[in-house]
Amino acid sequence: MDCLVALYIEKFKTIEGNVFEVFTKFYDTDLTPIHSWLESQFKKKTLKNNTISALHRREGNVFYAKKNLVKSLEFYTKSLCFATPNSKEYGLALANRSAVSFEMREFHNCLKDIELCFKTNYPTDLKPKIYIRKAECYFELNQKESLSECISEVFSFLESENIVDKDKFTMKLNHIEKMKNTQAKVDNYQENFHEIPEFPDGENKCLGYASNKVKMSYNKNSGRHIVASTNIRRGDILFIEKAFIFAPVFKENKEFYSFKCYNCLKDIISSVPCKFCTVCVYCDENCRDLSWQKCHKWECYGMQANIWFDLGIAFPAFKAMLQGALSGFESLECSYEEDLKCFGDKQDNYRYFNRLLSNIYKNKNVAPYIVMAAIVISYLEKYTNFFTWFLRQPNCPKKDLDNLIKYVGGLITKHIAQLACNSSTIEHWTCSSSDLLFPDVLITIACGIFPSVSIMNHSCRPNVTNYFICDTIVVKALEDIPQNEEIFNCYGIDYRGMVREQRQYACRKLYHFECKCVICSDPANELDMLDSYLCPKCKGLVPEINNTVLSFCVNCGEKYHLKPFRKINNEAQRYLENDSPNQLELLIKSLKIREKILYKHHKDFEEVYYRLYSFYVENGDAENMFKYFHLWLENEKARRGSNSRGIGTKLYEAALAILHCLQNGHQKNCTNLKAFLQNVEYMIKEAKIILNLYYPSYITSRLNRKIQFISTK
């Protein structure tokens, strides 16, 4: 792809004039390199192949034998994707995957795979084993009526077929039948992973997908932006927006995640693959059919040639174009002030998506956009019947093929630029380890566009946060926001991870503006100011400046050599690195030294406080656990914000540790047990409030049950 862009970069570096005219000019040039690239991609198409399917199934068997259920599930799904629909290999992959689902106690998913298996050319001699598994699922689910029907069905099958080991299967069925009146242990609680919240105070009538607590505003300096229409409290839901379009993000191996539905991004175990390509899986056949009608019939052939992997952001831009084609690319011609009256349409949001800024005329290098758009158009023209189909539609905006091709190409170019400025990375929570209390890893699932959410301006210190449920973004207030105050999102440029120069460069390069947020406007707000020394004269801040020997107190202006400060702090660090058995004494020494020379929220206090807290956890001293945890907490709040996710998780973990300590008979360490327990209760309450900002409700509900379980033991 880079080689293709390099061929055209000098001629089409900037947009001069109308984007449609520029694309037309480009498309009329020699496109031989683009056509050659496409031809080379299609010569190495990845097609359904039962031999490859069998190979993946055998790999799954290896992991299954090692009891690595997650990995075996992944390979059985790969086997299913490569198998010819309804073939023997297709059935074998389903049957093997049902065994994994059964061991994972995912009985509904197991039944789903078994039913699909029976619709295939699955070997008759292997069916009894699958039938038995089906009966065992109904037993585990305590579905007695279905179990009885299943047992009768299996007996009939065994009588009608010449099955080896018929007596063995009959004995198993008789055993299950005897056990069917035994109450199986069923956990009635079911987590709803995909439940979308609602606005408690109703939805905004002027701004789609938004709460009544916000409104769109406009001025020349800020452009369109979002402000609080009333006083907003921390945790209030401000947006619940379903993606206008999204495109799943490819992994490095040119595959998607096999546990996410390509059409709706739901979590899936018993997925159904596309009938033609080997990379897309779905919740069920209904989701697969919807995806095919909506877009996949135009992109599937390209999936087989792996062109979308290389096209990057042109992939969601292509999907946006397909969505717009349904209405003939309906657009709005109005002022930004008119958007304040109405913005957003849940039935067809294309015209409002098309109102988003593209900054294409500010971009210093648009050649990649034009080249990618040209590849998409060439693909549609030469490898699909899209344009022939579109010309027959009543809402087609052009009447001849050539004009239609170039018009659509111009739109895709524009949509790529709009996505570059406005798209959101859809991330879902997962756990890096099975024994973790909290999901701790965000995995990138898709690139999506949320037109209403996109109206929020950027701040390096935002006052909102968000999480995703499938393809829907939920935006919450991170803090109290007074009426008429602007609401700021973060475009991934955060003061806690980047210094001012890096942030300003990123804002200019990616979004073409200079950030003047509360952090960028005042150097005193920068995070590195917390890592200052204490002025011996006035206790003001003496900033640590890398690669320099001198600094000045920001309060009294006194000049200091930094070497003595650094030497003392290094001495404190050596105490932490000492392996002496008297760890407590060394930790206290390190702390006392640093208290004399470092600002109270210096980063070097974090390790000391947390190691002291951990020491008292190991020794069952609840009161000192509480003391040093709260010193660590105040330091962390100053550095990461009072409502950071890390604060919430550590509050929960510390509360659990303290409760465990008290339950193990260490109450004698507490001088006032009642007041102490009230403090722990406050920690739990605060943790719930914070974590509700970052996690969907099913996760925080799980944590609530954990605390209740510990408290009642």
Protein Blocks (a to p, Z undefined) as FASTA:
>chain_A
ZZmmmmmmmmmmbcgdjfklmmmmmmmmcfklmmmmmmmmmmmcccddfklmmmmmmmmm
mmmmnopaklmmmmmmmmmmmpcghiaklmmmmmmmmmmmmmnopaklmmmmmmmmmmmc
cdfklmmmmmmmmmmmmmmnopaklmmmmmmmmmmmmmmpccehklmmmmmmmmmmmmmm
pccdddfbdcdfkbccddfkbpafklghiafkbccdddfklopadddfbdcdehiafbdc
ddfbdcddddfkopacfkbcfklopacfbdcddfkbmmbccfblmlmmmmmmmmmmmmmm
mmmnommmmnmmmmmmmmmmmmmmmnoopacdddfklmmmogcjfklmmlmmmmpcfklm
mpcblklmmmmmmmmmmmmmmmmcklmmmmmpmklcbfbfklmmmmmmmmmmmmmmmmmm
mpccddddddfbfkbfbdcbdcdfbdcddfklmmpccdfbdcbdcddehjaccdddfbdc
dehiacdddehiafklccfklmmmmmmmmnopacfbfklmpmklpmklmmcccdfklopa
cdddehiabdcdfklopacdfklmmmmmmmmmmmmmpcbfblmlmmmmmmmmmmmmgcfk
bfklmmmmmmmmmmmmmnopaklmmmmmmmmmmmmmmmnopkbfklmmmmmmmmmmmmmm
mmnopammpmblmlmmmmmmmmmmmmmmmmmmmpcfklmmmmmmmmmmmmmZZ
